[in-house]
Structures are given as structure tokens and as C-alpha cells.
Amino acid sequence: GGRDESLNYPPTVKLCNITALSFRKDKMVLTEQSMAYVPANGTKYAYGPWITKSGSTALIDSLKYASDNAPALNIEAVSESEEIFDQYEFLTVLRHPMDRALAGFHQVEVFWLMNWIDSPIDQFGLSWYNKTCLNSTWASDTKTKGKHQCMGSKPQTTTQKRLRRLTDFLEEVEEKGFWDQHITPMSYIISSNKFYSRARYFDIKNIDWLTELVVTSSGKVSKRFSSMKRDNSDLGMDWVVRWDELVTLARKYALARLAIEKLCHLYQSDVTCLPYDVPECDRMGT
């Protein structure tokens, strides 16, 4: 529209008192966690806390573009003098906890099909992938060369089996813990990130406004960085279950209700701490 969005921020969102949250440390078993992306020069903006599956790629790409691909500061190396970060304005993006949790599941399935997570599978003795086999065609050539195949059932894609596979996955996360940052609750990622109190928090619906702000403040030509989500069913990604679909399926499928119950339990800290209404979890009494 007519207003100059390059000069003002989208509305920020409020979090609960993050320091008051308590987490079961025995369930936070993820081995690596990206903290922030801070270009050494060329922009006054930085991205952090780094929250995977919530617009991180778009924001980082916009920072790279705005700063002419300036090298990123090595966060660990500069821990001696924190003042270097005072010249930056930290931005980060949140999304509906259940959309993000299911996007994390989707990401892990992609990693499995690409044979990129052999090491956590071995380290944590994971087995969700080997129970309920779907007839996914995406990356099937790559998967056949991998170490960890799905042998637990005849490959078949039905609504019931898609829900079963999701539930297998969630059951294992309940048992073994959050073993990858893509599935770790946003509230934990924020609370364990030293930049959390420096940041302004925004909702993912304003990602284009934010990247525009980053780009125009460096005098660059506008460019779009967010990708609209494709329809995964067309790509043979038949493990994908979206939250709105899950809520609808819950009217008919006990497994969908079970998956919602597990999601509400696993992501309870996100539901209570982040500014999203998840009525499905209120009804579960979490």
C-alpha cells in the first residue's frame, strides 16, 4: 500500500516470562543448536534466537543479501566481549506451535529419506521410521541406498497409516526426548539462547514485511525471500499432516485425537508461553 513499511516494524508479539519456565533436561537431548546469524557488517540487523521451521531461512537470506554476504560472526568466539552485539537489532519469528511441530516432523522425515540422520538414529536407538511404512515416492531412489529402511509393514498410504506414522514418531519423542532442533519446542530454544532478551519477536505472517525492512535499510532493491508452502501431496510427500487437517480428522479418527493429545503434551510450554490460541489443547486440560 501507500505506507512506507521500510521505516517501521510489524507488530511485535509478547512471550511469557521465559525464565519462569522449567524443562525436563533429560528430554532436551538435541546435540546441536544454532543460536543466531549476525553479519559482521553491512546491516544493523541480526537474526536470533534462531528458531528452525519458523522463517529462519528467509530472514537469514535477507540478511545475506542486505550485507552483501558479509561473513557471519562466530558467536562462540566472541563470547568474551558481548558489547559487539549491542550495535545490532535482533529480530526473530514465531509461528503457531502445532504448525511448527508438524513442520519439524516433516523435516525429520525428509532427513530420513535423504539418509542424513543415520547418526541420531543410531545414537538414540530411534525406530519410528521402521514401523508404519508409507508408499512415499519422494526421494525414493535416494532412500533405497540408505542404511535405515522402513521394513515394519507393507508400504501403503492411507489416512490411518499416515496418522499411525505420526503417532509412532510422537510416542518416540515422548520416550527418548527432543533429539533434533527442528522438533524442539520454540520456548526451550528461546530460553536456552543467550540472545533471547535482546530480540524483538514477530509472527511468521509478517515475514515479508521483516525481510523488506532488513533489505531496504541497507539501501538494496526489494526482493522476496519467503517461499509459499507447496502442496506436498503433489510431490509424493504423503507423510505430511497439517494441523488443520489433523483437527478435522480428529472428529473421525481416534489416532488423530491421540496425535493431538501427544502434541499438546510435548509442546505444552509453547502453548502456554507463546501468543497463540490452541483451543484443542485447552480441551485436553493441559
N, C-alpha and C positions, 0 to 999 in steps of 0.2 A: 504493500500500500504506500501511501504518501509519507508515512513517518520514517525518520531515519533511524533504523534499528542498529546501525553501527555504533551509536553512542550510548545505548542503554542495554541493560541486561534483561533477559526474560525474567519472569518472576522466580524467585528462589523458593525452594521447599524446605520445610523445617523437619529436623530429626528430633528424636527424644534425647535425653541425656545419655549419650553413648557410654560414658564412663560408668554409669549405673548398671549396665548390662553385665550378666555373668554368663560365661560359656563353659561347657564341659571340655576342658583342654584335651581329654583323651579322645575326643571326637574330631578335634581340629588337626588332622594328620597330614594336611597338604604339605608337600615338600618345597614347593616354590611359590612365591607370591610377588608379582610385580607391584611396585609401590607408587611410582609417579613417572611422568615423562616431562622433563624440564629442559627445553632447548637452551644451549649455552648463551645464545644471543639472538637478536633479530625479532624478539617479541617479548612483551611484558607478561604474557600468559603462560601458565603451566597446567598440566593435567594431573590431577591427583586428589584424593586417593583413586588408584587405578582399580576400576570395577569392571571385570570382564563381562561380556554379554550385555553390556548396557551403554552402547555408543562409544566405547573406548577407541575403536579403530578410526571412526570418523573424526573424533576430536584430535587424536594423535596425527592423523593425516593432515588435518587443517593446520596444526602447529608446525609440521614439517614444511608445508607449503609456505606458511607465513614467514618462517625463519630461514627460507632458502636452504632447507635441510641442514641447519646448524647441528653440530654434534650434540647429543643429549648429555647432560651432566651425569656423572657416575654418582648416584645417590649415596651409595655406601662410602665412597671415597671422601665425600665432603662432610661426613658426619661430624668432623671436628669443629667446623665453623658453620653453624646453621644460618648466620646472617645472610649468606649468599641467597637464601630463598626469600628474604624479605622484599626483594625488588620485584617479586612475581605475584600475580594474582592467580590463585589456584582455582580451577573450575573442575567440577565433576558432575556426573549424570547418574540418576537413579531411574529404575523402572519398576513397574508392578512386580512384587516379589514372586508371584506364581508364573508370570510370563518369563521372568529371568531364570527361575529354577528349571522350567521346562526347556528353555533355550540352552541351559547348561547340559541337560540330559542329551539334547540333540547334538551338542558339540562333542560330548564324550563318545556318542555313537559314531560320529564322523571320525574321531581319532581312532576308534577301534577298527573301523572299516579301512582306514589308511595304514593300519598296523603301526601306529605311533605310540601306543600306550602299553606295549609289552612289559615295560619295566614296572609301572604301578600294578599291573595285573599280577605279575609275579611277586612283587614286594608285599602286597596286601592280600594275596590269595583271592582275587576277585573272580566271581563266577557268573554274574548276572548275564553276561553275553552268551553263555553256553546253555541256557535253559529253554527259552522260548524263541525258536528261530523264525524269522520273518523272511519273506521272499523278496528282499530288497534288491533292486538291480543297480543302485548307485554304487560306483566303485567296486563292483563285484569282482572284476578282474584282479584288482589290487588285493582284495581280501583273500582270494583263493591262494595267494602266495604267502599269506601270513601264518604266524605261529599259532594264534588263538582263534580257531574256527568255532562256529556255532554248530554243535553236534547233538544238542539235547532233545531236539524234536524235528519232525519233518518240516522243512521250511514252508510256511504258509502265512499269508497275510489276511487276517480277519480283524474286525474291531476288537473282539475278545482277546485275540493273541497280542495285538498292539498294546492293549491295556495290561495284559499279563506281563509283557516285557518291561513296561514302565514300572509296574509294581515290583517285579524282581529287582530292578535297579534300585528303587527307593528303599526296599527292605534291606538291601546290602549296605546302602549308605547309613541306615539306622544302626546296623550292626558294626560296620567297620569304620564309620566316620566319613568326614568330608575329605576325600583323598585327592581332589583336584580343585584348583582355584575357581574354575568355571562353575562349579556346583556349590561352592562355599557361600554361606549367607552373606549378603551385602553388609549387614550390620556388623558381622565379625570382621570382614575385610576392612571396614572403616575403622572399627575400634582398635585394630592392630596396626594401623597405619599412622606414622608419626605426623603426616600432613593433615590429618582429619580436621583439626581445629582451624587450619589456615583456609580451608576450601569454602567456596560457595557451591551449594548443591542445587541442581536443576532437574526437571523431569525430562525424560527422553523425547517427549513430544516437541520439545524446543531445541532439539539437536541442530537443526539447520540454522536457527537464529544464533546459536552459540558459535558455530563454525564460521558464520558470516562475520560475527563480531571479531573473532580472532584474526580472520583474513584481512578485513578492511582496516583494522587498527594498525596493521603493518603496511598499509597502502597497496595491497595486492588486488588484482582483479578477482571479482567474485567467482566462486566455483562451488559446486555441490559435492559433499563428501559422504552423506549418509546414503545407504543403499536401501531401497524399499525391499521388504522381505518378499522373496519369490514364493510361489505356491509350490511347496515341497513335494506335493503328491505327483506333480508332473515330472519330477526328477528321480523317481524311484526311491524317494526317502520316506518309506512308508512306516518308519518307526515314530515319526514326528506326531506328537499330540499337543495341540494348543490348549491353553487354559479354558477359553470359551467353549471349545469342543468338549473338553473333559466335564465341565459343569453341565452341559446339555446331556452328555452320555450318562451322567450320574442319576438321571431320572429313571434310567432303564437298566444300567449295568452295576451290579454290586462291586465289581472290580474298579470302576470309575470312582465310586464312593470311597473305596479303600485307598485309592491313589490320592484323593483329595485329603483324606484323613492324615495320611503319611506326610504329604506336602505341608499341611498346616502344622503338624508336629515338628518336622525338620526345620521349617522356616518361621517358626513362631516368633523369634526375635525380630525378623524383618517385618512381620505382620504388625507387631506391637510398636516397633520403633520408627518405622518409615511411614511417610504420609500417604498411605494407600488404604483404601477401604476394601477389605476382603471378607464380605459377609458370610461366605461359605465357611470360613474358619470360625467366625463368631458362633455359628450354629453348632460347631463341634465342641464348643466350650473351651477352646484353647486360649 
